[in-house]
């Protein structure tokens, strides 16, 4: 229900990075939105993050961030209002950009099933101002450590695959089992889980999703730990 205006756009056809800087016309807050995986080129970027802890789009997301900082300062100079707060948002690959730039510039950020950025561009694990929302069975958000706090959310499409493959809340399960869960739960990664009236973040779904995650905490942590171990 908020209205935004576009302040800047970064679109690099070589790296395929795309991002946009928005400003909330009511609060003046500036939001830097980093696009997630959307093409084969992005898949190459994703693979490099997994194998080499390198993000080849990071220079682009940094340039967009600096454009946002310049826009915030210009707004202050033009209006006399305080320099607006800058917040980063992104899903999947975009989430890695959020963590990288929030770490570098001390900004706030919110990610949705983002790939953890610890180990990339000097990012260290820590309690930064980034909130990482993740579906419990999502393999992408489980594959690497995150900067900021992680809030796990669970629905039946998260829990059912784990139980089907053999995970439980009583004992640890062998790491190779994680591949089976990942194979049948790829739909949990979609950004559609976080938008619209049926969003897992909506008032009517959020508390239930948090509760289900808490009730199955041991099983979920076992699975997600296995994913990160298998990746390494």
C-alpha positions in Angstrom: 0.0 0.0 0.0 3.0 2.3 -0.1 3.9 4.5 -3.0 7.5 4.6 -4.3 9.5 6.6 -6.8 12.5 5.3 -8.7 15.7 7.1 -7.9 18.3 5.0 -9.7 18.7 1.8 -11.7 21.7 -0.4 -12.3 21.5 -2.9 -15.2 24.7 -4.6 -16.4 24.1 -6.8 -19.4 27.6 -8.4 -19.0 27.1 -9.7 -15.5 23.3 -9.7 -15.7 23.0 -7.8 -12.5 19.8 -5.7 -12.1 18.9 -3.5 -9.2 16.7 -0.5 -8.5 16.7 2.2 -5.8 13.3 3.3 -4.6 12.2 6.0 -2.2 9.0 5.8 -0.1 7.2 9.0 -0.9 5.6 9.1 2.6 8.5 8.2 4.9 11.4 9.2 2.6 13.1 5.8 3.3 15.3 4.6 0.5 15.2 0.9 -0.5 17.8 -0.8 -2.6 16.3 -3.8 -4.3 18.7 -6.4 -5.7 17.2 -8.9 -8.2 17.6 -12.6 -7.6 18.5 -15.4 -10.0 16.6 -15.1 -13.3 18.8 -16.5 -16.1 21.6 -18.9 -17.1 24.1 -16.1 -16.5 22.9 -15.8 -12.9 23.3 -19.6 -12.5 27.0 -19.1 -13.3 27.2 -16.4 -10.6 25.4 -18.8 -8.2 27.8 -21.6 -8.9 30.9 -19.4 -8.3 29.5 -18.4 -4.9 29.0 -22.0 -4.0 32.4 -23.3 -5.3 34.7 -20.3 -4.8 32.9 -17.9 -2.4 33.0 -15.3 -5.2 30.2 -13.0 -6.3 30.9 -11.6 -9.7 28.0 -9.1 -9.5 29.1 -7.6 -6.2 30.8 -4.6 -7.9 27.5 -3.8 -9.6 25.5 -4.0 -6.4 28.1 -1.8 -4.7 27.8 0.8 -7.5 24.0 0.8 -7.0 24.5 1.2 -3.3 26.8 4.2 -3.8 24.1 5.7 -6.1 21.6 5.2 -3.2 23.9 6.9 -0.8 24.4 9.9 -3.2 20.6 10.1 -3.7 20.1 10.2 0.1 22.6 13.0 0.5 21.1 14.9 -2.4 17.7 14.6 -0.9 19.0 16.0 2.4 20.7 18.9 0.6 17.6 19.7 -1.5 15.0 19.5 1.3 16.8 20.0 4.6 15.2 16.8 5.9 17.4 14.2 7.6 19.4 11.9 5.4 17.0 9.0 4.7 17.6 5.5 6.1 18.8 3.0 3.4 17.5 -0.5 3.5 18.5 -3.4 1.2 16.1 -6.1 0.1 16.6 -9.2 -2.1 15.6 -12.8 -2.7 18.0 -15.7 -3.4 21.1 -14.3 -5.2 19.7 -10.8 -4.4 19.9 -11.8 -0.7 23.7 -12.3 -1.0 24.0 -8.8 -2.4 22.0 -7.5 0.6 24.3 -9.1 3.1 27.5 -8.0 1.2 26.4 -4.3 0.9 24.8 -4.1 4.4 28.1 -5.4 5.9 30.2 -3.0 3.8 28.2 0.1 4.4 26.5 -0.6 7.8 23.0 -0.5 6.3 20.0 -2.4 7.3 18.7 -5.3 5.1 16.0 -7.9 4.7 16.5 -11.1 2.6 14.1 -13.8 1.6 15.6 -17.3 1.0 18.9 -15.6 0.4 22.2 -17.2 -0.2 24.4 -16.5 2.8 27.3 -14.1 2.0 29.8 -15.0 4.8 33.2 -15.6 3.2 32.5 -13.3 0.2 34.0 -9.8 -0.2 35.3 -9.9 3.4 31.8 -10.6 5.0 32.1 -12.2 8.4 29.4 -13.9 10.4 28.0 -11.6 12.9 25.0 -9.8 14.4 24.5 -7.2 11.7 21.3 -5.3 10.9 20.1 -7.9 8.4 17.1 -10.1 8.9 17.2 -13.2 6.8 13.8 -14.9 6.4 14.1 -18.5 5.2 11.7 -21.3 4.5 12.9 -24.3 6.6 13.5 -26.7 3.6 15.0 -24.1 1.3 18.3 -25.5 0.1 19.7 -22.1 -1.1 19.4 -20.3 2.3 20.8 -23.3 4.1 23.9 -23.7 2.0 26.1 -21.0 3.5 26.4 -19.0 6.7 24.6 -15.6 7.0 25.5 -12.1 8.1 22.8 -11.0 10.5 20.0 -13.1 12.1 18.1 -15.9 10.4 14.4 -16.4 11.0 13.2 -19.9 10.0 9.6 -20.3 8.9 8.0 -23.7 8.2 4.9 -24.9 6.4 3.8 -28.4 5.6 5.7 -28.3 2.3 8.9 -27.9 4.4 8.2 -30.5 7.0 6.7 -33.3 4.9 9.7 -33.7 2.6 12.1 -34.0 5.6 10.0 -36.7 7.3 9.5 -38.5 4.0 13.3 -38.8 3.5 13.9 -39.9 7.1 14.6 -36.8 9.1 13.1 -36.7 12.6 13.2 -34.7 15.9 15.0 -37.4 17.9 18.2 -38.3 16.2 20.7 -37.0 13.6 20.3 -38.2 10.1 23.1 -38.9 7.6 24.1 -35.9 5.5 23.4 -37.6 2.1 19.7 -37.6 3.0 19.7 -33.8 2.5 19.9 -34.3 -1.3 16.7 -36.2 -1.2 14.9 -33.5 0.7 16.3 -30.8 -1.6 15.2 -32.6 -4.7 11.6 -32.7 -3.7 11.3 -29.4 -2.0 12.7 -27.0 -4.7 9.3 -25.1 -4.7 10.0 -23.8 -1.2 12.6 -21.5 -2.7 10.2 -19.4 -4.8 9.8 -15.8 -4.0 6.0 -16.2 -4.2 6.0 -17.5 -0.7 6.8 -14.0 0.6 4.5 -11.8 -1.4 0.7 -11.3 -1.7 -2.2 -11.9 0.6 -1.1 -15.5 1.3 2.5 -14.5 2.1 4.1 -16.5 4.9 5.0 -13.1 6.4 1.3 -12.0 6.6 -0.3 -11.6 10.0 -2.4 -14.7 9.7 0.5 -17.0 8.6 3.6 -15.7 10.3 3.0 -16.9 13.8 1.9 -20.3 12.7 5.0 -20.7 10.5 7.3 -19.7 13.4 5.6 -22.1 15.7 5.9 -25.0 13.3 9.6 -24.2 12.8 10.1 -24.2 16.6 8.2 -27.5 17.0 10.6 -29.1 14.5 13.7 -27.2 15.4 16.0 -30.2 15.9 14.9 -31.8 12.5 15.2 -28.5 10.6 18.7 -27.7 12.0 19.8 -31.2 11.3 18.7 -30.9 7.7 20.1 -27.4 7.1 23.4 -28.4 8.7 23.6 -31.3 6.4 23.0 -29.1 3.4 25.9 -26.8 4.4 28.2 -29.7 5.2 27.4 -31.4 1.8 28.1 -28.1 0.0 31.5 -27.9 1.6 
